[in-house]
């Protein structure tokens, strides 16, 4: 009898297994796991998400404590060199206008100084080549320019 089993092993085609689904992962269920070495281990199957989950980031203007009053935002452009009072107006013909009050003197040495247009008093409007789609984009861009100006 033993010889017949050996011959069948070598000459019979191997049994096919069903394809493995790579979107699932296996884990051992601790309730059914025993400390005995020869025990049967039960495996449970958990299906993972097939679409990526988008992360939710807090809005920068909220994080930096800007206040929204109607269609305007009031707050400070913050750098490691100082904070400068600002204003953002979103009601102007569908695009966003950025203002800074009392900008630093070192800004006059920066290549983007021409983008700061005086609007009376100590208020300057900040002009962008490409208009920002979100309030946060402009805040980051102005803070970057202010930081670069201090480093010059």
C-alpha positions as CSV (number, residue, x, y, z in Angstrom):
1,X,0.0,0.0,0.0
2,X,2.8,2.4,0.8
3,X,4.3,2.1,-2.7
4,X,1.0,3.0,-4.3
5,X,0.8,6.3,-2.3
6,X,4.3,7.2,-3.4
7,X,3.5,6.5,-7.0
8,X,0.3,8.6,-6.9
9,X,2.3,11.4,-5.2
10,X,4.7,11.7,-8.1
11,X,2.4,11.0,-11.0
12,X,-0.9,12.7,-10.1
13,X,-1.3,16.4,-10.9
14,X,-1.1,18.6,-7.8
15,X,-4.4,19.8,-6.3
16,X,-5.1,23.4,-7.3
17,X,-5.7,25.9,-4.6
18,X,-8.1,28.9,-4.9
19,X,-6.3,32.2,-5.7
20,X,-5.5,34.3,-2.7
21,X,-7.3,37.7,-2.4
22,X,-4.6,40.2,-1.6
23,X,-7.1,42.8,-0.3
24,X,-7.6,40.7,2.8
25,X,-5.3,40.2,5.7
26,X,-5.3,37.3,8.2
27,X,-4.9,37.5,11.9
28,X,-5.0,35.0,14.8
29,X,-8.1,35.3,16.9
30,X,-6.8,35.4,20.5
31,X,-10.0,33.9,22.0
32,X,-9.4,30.6,20.1
33,X,-5.7,30.5,20.5
34,X,-4.4,27.8,22.8
35,X,-1.0,27.6,24.5
36,X,-0.7,23.9,23.4
37,X,1.9,23.4,20.7
38,X,-0.1,20.9,18.6
39,X,-3.5,22.6,18.8
40,X,-5.5,23.8,15.9
41,X,-5.2,27.5,15.4
42,X,-8.4,29.2,14.1
43,X,-7.8,32.1,11.8
44,X,-10.3,34.9,11.3
45,X,-10.5,37.0,8.2
46,X,-10.8,40.8,8.1
47,X,-11.4,42.8,4.9
48,X,-9.5,46.0,4.6
49,X,-10.7,49.3,3.0
50,X,-10.3,49.4,-0.7
51,X,-10.2,53.2,-1.1
52,X,-7.8,55.5,0.6
53,X,-9.1,57.6,3.5
54,X,-8.5,61.4,3.2
55,X,-6.9,63.0,6.1
56,X,-8.6,66.1,7.6
57,X,-6.3,68.9,8.4
58,X,-7.4,71.9,10.4
59,X,-7.6,75.1,8.4
60,X,-4.5,77.3,8.8
61,X,-6.5,80.5,9.5
62,X,-8.3,78.8,12.4
63,X,-5.0,77.3,13.7
64,X,-3.3,80.7,13.6
65,X,-6.3,82.3,15.4
66,X,-7.6,84.5,12.7
67,X,-11.1,85.9,13.3
68,X,-13.7,85.7,10.5
69,X,-16.2,88.6,10.5
70,X,-18.6,88.4,7.6
71,X,-16.5,88.2,4.5
72,X,-13.3,89.5,6.2
73,X,-10.6,87.8,8.2
74,X,-8.5,89.6,10.9
75,X,-5.3,88.2,12.4
76,X,-1.5,88.2,12.3
77,X,1.0,86.9,9.9
78,X,3.4,85.1,12.2
79,X,7.1,84.5,11.6
80,X,10.0,83.6,14.0
81,X,11.0,87.3,13.6
82,X,7.7,88.9,14.6
83,X,4.0,89.1,14.0
84,X,2.4,91.6,11.6
85,X,-1.2,92.5,11.7
86,X,-3.2,91.5,8.6
87,X,-6.6,91.6,7.0
88,X,-8.1,89.4,4.3
89,X,-11.1,90.4,2.2
90,X,-13.0,87.6,0.3
91,X,-15.9,89.7,-0.9
92,X,-14.1,91.5,-3.7
93,X,-15.4,90.2,-7.1
94,X,-14.8,86.5,-6.3
95,X,-11.1,86.6,-5.5
96,X,-9.2,87.1,-2.2
97,X,-7.4,90.3,-1.3
98,X,-4.6,90.3,1.3
99,X,-3.5,93.3,3.4
100,X,-0.7,93.8,5.9
101,X,-0.5,96.7,8.3
102,X,2.9,98.2,9.2
103,X,5.1,95.8,7.2
104,X,8.8,95.5,8.4
105,X,11.3,97.9,6.9
106,X,13.5,95.0,5.8
107,X,10.9,94.1,3.2
108,X,12.1,96.9,1.0
109,X,15.2,94.8,0.2
110,X,13.2,91.7,-0.9
111,X,12.6,90.9,-4.5
112,X,8.8,90.8,-3.9
113,X,8.7,94.3,-2.4
114,X,6.9,95.5,-5.5
115,X,4.0,93.1,-4.7
116,X,3.2,95.2,-1.6
117,X,1.1,98.1,-2.8
118,X,0.4,101.0,-0.4
119,X,-3.3,101.7,0.1
120,X,-3.2,104.6,2.5
121,X,-1.9,105.0,6.0
122,X,0.2,102.0,6.9
123,X,-2.0,99.5,5.0
124,X,-0.5,97.6,2.1
125,X,-2.3,95.2,-0.3
126,X,-0.3,92.1,-1.3
127,X,-0.5,91.3,-5.0
128,X,0.1,87.7,-6.3
129,X,0.9,86.5,-9.8
130,X,-1.3,83.5,-9.3
131,X,-4.4,84.2,-7.2
132,X,-4.8,82.0,-4.1
133,X,-7.8,79.7,-4.2
134,X,-7.9,79.4,-0.4
135,X,-7.3,81.9,2.4
136,X,-4.6,79.6,3.8
137,X,-2.5,79.7,0.7
138,X,-2.1,83.4,0.9
139,X,-1.3,83.4,4.6
140,X,1.5,80.9,4.0
141,X,2.9,82.8,1.0
142,X,3.0,86.1,2.9
143,X,4.6,84.5,6.0
144,X,7.3,83.0,3.7
145,X,8.1,86.4,2.1
146,X,8.3,88.0,5.5
147,X,10.7,85.4,6.8
148,X,12.9,85.6,3.7
149,X,13.0,89.4,4.0
150,X,14.3,89.2,7.6
151,X,17.0,86.7,6.5
152,X,18.4,89.1,3.9
